[in-house]
Amino acid sequence: MDRSRQERIAFVQSDQWIGYPAATAAMDRLESILHHARARRMENCLLIGDSNNGKSTILETFAARHGDPVRLREPDGLTGHRPLSVVLIEMPKEANEALFWEAILERLRCAPPRRSENLMRYTCAILDQLAVRMLMIDELHNITRLPPRAQRDRLLLLKSLSNRLRLPIVAAGTRDAEAALKTDEQTANRFEPFVLPRWRLNQEFRSFVASYERLLPLPEPSNLADKEPLTALFNVSEGTVGRVVRVIQRATETAIEAGKPRVDLALLEAASRLPYGGERRRVAG
C-alpha cells in the first residue's frame, strides 16, 4: 500500500497462486505420481478442463516447485548440471515429430544434437542423464489439429517414451484431448483422467473470491464475497477461474488509477464488459 500507483497496478497484474480445493487435489495427485516408484508401466494423468479454467496454472506451478535451474551443455555432453525433476512443454501444433523433441531440449536449454545423431535417442539420453522424473505436456488437444496418421504417431510416441524411460507423463487439455486419446485404446488406458470442474455459486467460490481479494493493494475492503458482487462475478465468469481473476484485476486497476479506495459493483460491471484476452498464467490453481 505504500508503493506508487504504477507499482500497485503491476502487483495486481502479476501472477498469483490460490489453492482452491480442485487445484489442491490436482496438485496432490501430481505429487503422488511424481513420487511413485519406477515401474514397467508408469502412472500417467490427463488433466481435463475447459479453456481458461486453470490447467496451465497447475502445471506451471507444479513444475516451478520441482524444477532446478540447469546449466547445459557442450556438444560432447552435460556440464555442471543439477537434477531436474519435472520438465514442462507445450504440445506442438505441427505434424513434424522433431518439434516435440526440440521443445524438450529447448526447455532444458540444451543444444541440439549433431546431424548424425538420432533426435529421439539423443533427447531420451539427456532426460535420463538429468534424472528427470516427470514430463508434463500442456495443450495436448493440439494433436487434434494434426492429420489422423500424425495423431496416431504422436500418441504412440507418448506411450513409447513412458515405457522407454519409465517416466510418468502428465498432460493437460480440453475434452478434445480426451477424445483424441480414446482413438488409441492402449494409450488411453495409460492416462487416468482428472477433471477440473467449472465453478458453481457456492461456498468454495465465495472462499476463492475472498482469498483473492486479500491480495488487492487497496486501502479499504471491497467485500467481493458479499452476495451481490459475488453473484455478479459468477454471472460474468462463465464458471472459469481465469475469467473471475481477470475481471477482478481490471476492476482493481481502474480503482487504483482513479484513486478509489475499493472495488465496487459498478467497477466490476464495467470490467466485465471489456474484451477478454485469454487466460493469465499462474493466477490461481
Secondary structure as a PSIPRED ss2 file (coil, helix, strand):
# PSIPRED VFORMAT (PSIPRED V4.0)

   1 M C   1.000  0.000  0.000
   2 D C   1.000  0.000  0.000
   3 R C   1.000  0.000  0.000
   4 S C   1.000  0.000  0.000
   5 R H   0.000  1.000  0.000
   6 Q H   0.000  1.000  0.000
   7 E H   0.000  1.000  0.000
   8 R H   0.000  1.000  0.000
   9 I H   0.000  1.000  0.000
  10 A H   0.000  1.000  0.000
  11 F H   0.000  1.000  0.000
  12 V H   0.000  1.000  0.000
  13 Q H   0.000  1.000  0.000
  14 S C   1.000  0.000  0.000
  15 D C   1.000  0.000  0.000
  16 Q C   1.000  0.000  0.000
  17 W C   1.000  0.000  0.000
  18 I C   1.000  0.000  0.000
  19 G C   1.000  0.000  0.000
  20 Y C   1.000  0.000  0.000
  21 P H   0.000  1.000  0.000
  22 A H   0.000  1.000  0.000
  23 A H   0.000  1.000  0.000
  24 T H   0.000  1.000  0.000
  25 A H   0.000  1.000  0.000
  26 A H   0.000  1.000  0.000
  27 M H   0.000  1.000  0.000
  28 D H   0.000  1.000  0.000
  29 R H   0.000  1.000  0.000
  30 L H   0.000  1.000  0.000
  31 E H   0.000  1.000  0.000
  32 S H   0.000  1.000  0.000
  33 I H   0.000  1.000  0.000
  34 L H   0.000  1.000  0.000
  35 H C   1.000  0.000  0.000
  36 H C   1.000  0.000  0.000
  37 A C   1.000  0.000  0.000
  38 R C   1.000  0.000  0.000
  39 A C   1.000  0.000  0.000
  40 R C   1.000  0.000  0.000
  41 R C   1.000  0.000  0.000
  42 M C   1.000  0.000  0.000
  43 E C   1.000  0.000  0.000
  44 N E   0.000  0.000  1.000
  45 C E   0.000  0.000  1.000
  46 L E   0.000  0.000  1.000
  47 L E   0.000  0.000  1.000
  48 I E   0.000  0.000  1.000
  49 G C   1.000  0.000  0.000
  50 D C   1.000  0.000  0.000
  51 S C   1.000  0.000  0.000
  52 N C   1.000  0.000  0.000
  53 N C   1.000  0.000  0.000
  54 G C   1.000  0.000  0.000
  55 K H   0.000  1.000  0.000
  56 S H   0.000  1.000  0.000
  57 T H   0.000  1.000  0.000
  58 I H   0.000  1.000  0.000
  59 L H   0.000  1.000  0.000
  60 E H   0.000  1.000  0.000
  61 T H   0.000  1.000  0.000
  62 F H   0.000  1.000  0.000
  63 A H   0.000  1.000  0.000
  64 A H   0.000  1.000  0.000
  65 R H   0.000  1.000  0.000
  66 H H   0.000  1.000  0.000
  67 G C   1.000  0.000  0.000
  68 D C   1.000  0.000  0.000
  69 P C   1.000  0.000  0.000
  70 V C   1.000  0.000  0.000
  71 R C   1.000  0.000  0.000
  72 L C   1.000  0.000  0.000
  73 R C   1.000  0.000  0.000
  74 E E   0.000  0.000  1.000
  75 P C   1.000  0.000  0.000
  76 D C   1.000  0.000  0.000
  77 G E   0.000  0.000  1.000
  78 L C   1.000  0.000  0.000
  79 T C   1.000  0.000  0.000
  80 G C   1.000  0.000  0.000
  81 H C   1.000  0.000  0.000
  82 R C   1.000  0.000  0.000
  83 P C   1.000  0.000  0.000
  84 L C   1.000  0.000  0.000
  85 S C   1.000  0.000  0.000
  86 V E   0.000  0.000  1.000
  87 V E   0.000  0.000  1.000
  88 L E   0.000  0.000  1.000
  89 I E   0.000  0.000  1.000
  90 E E   0.000  0.000  1.000
  91 M C   1.000  0.000  0.000
  92 P C   1.000  0.000  0.000
  93 K C   1.000  0.000  0.000
  94 E C   1.000  0.000  0.000
  95 A C   1.000  0.000  0.000
  96 N C   1.000  0.000  0.000
  97 E C   1.000  0.000  0.000
  98 A H   0.000  1.000  0.000
  99 L H   0.000  1.000  0.000
 100 F H   0.000  1.000  0.000
 101 W H   0.000  1.000  0.000
 102 E H   0.000  1.000  0.000
 103 A H   0.000  1.000  0.000
 104 I H   0.000  1.000  0.000
 105 L H   0.000  1.000  0.000
 106 E H   0.000  1.000  0.000
 107 R H   0.000  1.000  0.000
 108 L C   1.000  0.000  0.000
 109 R C   1.000  0.000  0.000
 110 C C   1.000  0.000  0.000
 111 A C   1.000  0.000  0.000
 112 P C   1.000  0.000  0.000
 113 P C   1.000  0.000  0.000
 114 R C   1.000  0.000  0.000
 115 R C   1.000  0.000  0.000
 116 S C   1.000  0.000  0.000
 117 E C   1.000  0.000  0.000
 118 N C   1.000  0.000  0.000
 119 L H   0.000  1.000  0.000
 120 M H   0.000  1.000  0.000
 121 R H   0.000  1.000  0.000
 122 Y H   0.000  1.000  0.000
 123 T H   0.000  1.000  0.000
 124 C H   0.000  1.000  0.000
 125 A H   0.000  1.000  0.000
 126 I H   0.000  1.000  0.000
 127 L H   0.000  1.000  0.000
 128 D H   0.000  1.000  0.000
 129 Q H   0.000  1.000  0.000
 130 L C   1.000  0.000  0.000
 131 A C   1.000  0.000  0.000
 132 V C   1.000  0.000  0.000
 133 R C   1.000  0.000  0.000
 134 M E   0.000  0.000  1.000
 135 L E   0.000  0.000  1.000
 136 M E   0.000  0.000  1.000
 137 I E   0.000  0.000  1.000
 138 D E   0.000  0.000  1.000
 139 E C   1.000  0.000  0.000
 140 L H   0.000  1.000  0.000
 141 H H   0.000  1.000  0.000
 142 N H   0.000  1.000  0.000
 143 I H   0.000  1.000  0.000
 144 T H   0.000  1.000  0.000
 145 R H   0.000  1.000  0.000
 146 L C   1.000  0.000  0.000
 147 P C   1.000  0.000  0.000
 148 P H   0.000  1.000  0.000
 149 R H   0.000  1.000  0.000
 150 A H   0.000  1.000  0.000
 151 Q H   0.000  1.000  0.000
 152 R H   0.000  1.000  0.000
 153 D H   0.000  1.000  0.000
 154 R H   0.000  1.000  0.000
 155 L H   0.000  1.000  0.000
 156 L H   0.000  1.000  0.000
 157 L H   0.000  1.000  0.000
 158 L H   0.000  1.000  0.000
 159 K H   0.000  1.000  0.000
 160 S H   0.000  1.000  0.000
 161 L H   0.000  1.000  0.000
 162 S H   0.000  1.000  0.000
 163 N H   0.000  1.000  0.000
 164 R H   0.000  1.000  0.000
 165 L H   0.000  1.000  0.000
 166 R C   1.000  0.000  0.000
 167 L C   1.000  0.000  0.000
 168 P C   1.000  0.000  0.000
 169 I E   0.000  0.000  1.000
 170 V E   0.000  0.000  1.000
 171 A E   0.000  0.000  1.000
 172 A E   0.000  0.000  1.000
 173 G E   0.000  0.000  1.000
 174 T C   1.000  0.000  0.000
 175 R H   0.000  1.000  0.000
 176 D H   0.000  1.000  0.000
 177 A H   0.000  1.000  0.000
 178 E H   0.000  1.000  0.000
 179 A H   0.000  1.000  0.000
 180 A H   0.000  1.000  0.000
 181 L H   0.000  1.000  0.000
 182 K C   1.000  0.000  0.000
 183 T C   1.000  0.000  0.000
 184 D C   1.000  0.000  0.000
 185 E H   0.000  1.000  0.000
 186 Q H   0.000  1.000  0.000
 187 T H   0.000  1.000  0.000
 188 A H   0.000  1.000  0.000
 189 N C   1.000  0.000  0.000
 190 R C   1.000  0.000  0.000
 191 F E   0.000  0.000  1.000
 192 E E   0.000  0.000  1.000
 193 P E   0.000  0.000  1.000
 194 F E   0.000  0.000  1.000
 195 V E   0.000  0.000  1.000
 196 L C   1.000  0.000  0.000
 197 P C   1.000  0.000  0.000
 198 R C   1.000  0.000  0.000
 199 W C   1.000  0.000  0.000
 200 R C   1.000  0.000  0.000
 201 L C   1.000  0.000  0.000
 202 N C   1.000  0.000  0.000
 203 Q H   0.000  1.000  0.000
 204 E H   0.000  1.000  0.000
 205 F H   0.000  1.000  0.000
 206 R H   0.000  1.000  0.000
 207 S H   0.000  1.000  0.000
 208 F H   0.000  1.000  0.000
 209 V H   0.000  1.000  0.000
 210 A H   0.000  1.000  0.000
 211 S H   0.000  1.000  0.000
 212 Y H   0.000  1.000  0.000
 213 E H   0.000  1.000  0.000
 214 R C   1.000  0.000  0.000
 215 L C   1.000  0.000  0.000
 216 L C   1.000  0.000  0.000
 217 P C   1.000  0.000  0.000
 218 L C   1.000  0.000  0.000
 219 P C   1.000  0.000  0.000
 220 E C   1.000  0.000  0.000
 221 P C   1.000  0.000  0.000
 222 S C   1.000  0.000  0.000
 223 N C   1.000  0.000  0.000
 224 L C   1.000  0.000  0.000
 225 A C   1.000  0.000  0.000
 226 D C   1.000  0.000  0.000
 227 K H   0.000  1.000  0.000
 228 E H   0.000  1.000  0.000
 229 P H   0.000  1.000  0.000
 230 L H   0.000  1.000  0.000
 231 T H   0.000  1.000  0.000
 232 A H   0.000  1.000  0.000
 233 L H   0.000  1.000  0.000
 234 F H   0.000  1.000  0.000
 235 N H   0.000  1.000  0.000
 236 V H   0.000  1.000  0.000
 237 S H   0.000  1.000  0.000
 238 E C   1.000  0.000  0.000
 239 G C   1.000  0.000  0.000
 240 T C   1.000  0.000  0.000
 241 V H   0.000  1.000  0.000
 242 G H   0.000  1.000  0.000
 243 R H   0.000  1.000  0.000
 244 V H   0.000  1.000  0.000
 245 V H   0.000  1.000  0.000
 246 R H   0.000  1.000  0.000
 247 V H   0.000  1.000  0.000
 248 I H   0.000  1.000  0.000
 249 Q H   0.000  1.000  0.000
 250 R H   0.000  1.000  0.000
 251 A H   0.000  1.000  0.000
 252 T H   0.000  1.000  0.000
 253 E H   0.000  1.000  0.000
 254 T H   0.000  1.000  0.000
 255 A H   0.000  1.000  0.000
 256 I H   0.000  1.000  0.000
 257 E H   0.000  1.000  0.000
 258 A H   0.000  1.000  0.000
 259 G C   1.000  0.000  0.000
 260 K C   1.000  0.000  0.000
 261 P C   1.000  0.000  0.000
 262 R C   1.000  0.000  0.000
 263 V C   1.000  0.000  0.000
 264 D C   1.000  0.000  0.000
 265 L H   0.000  1.000  0.000
 266 A H   0.000  1.000  0.000
 267 L H   0.000  1.000  0.000
 268 L H   0.000  1.000  0.000
 269 E H   0.000  1.000  0.000
 270 A H   0.000  1.000  0.000
 271 A H   0.000  1.000  0.000
 272 S H   0.000  1.000  0.000
 273 R C   1.000  0.000  0.000
 274 L C   1.000  0.000  0.000
 275 P C   1.000  0.000  0.000
 276 Y C   1.000  0.000  0.000
 277 G C   1.000  0.000  0.000
 278 G C   1.000  0.000  0.000
 279 E C   1.000  0.000  0.000
 280 R C   1.000  0.000  0.000
 281 R C   1.000  0.000  0.000
 282 R C   1.000  0.000  0.000
 283 V C   1.000  0.000  0.000
 284 A C   1.000  0.000  0.000
 285 G C   1.000  0.000  0.000
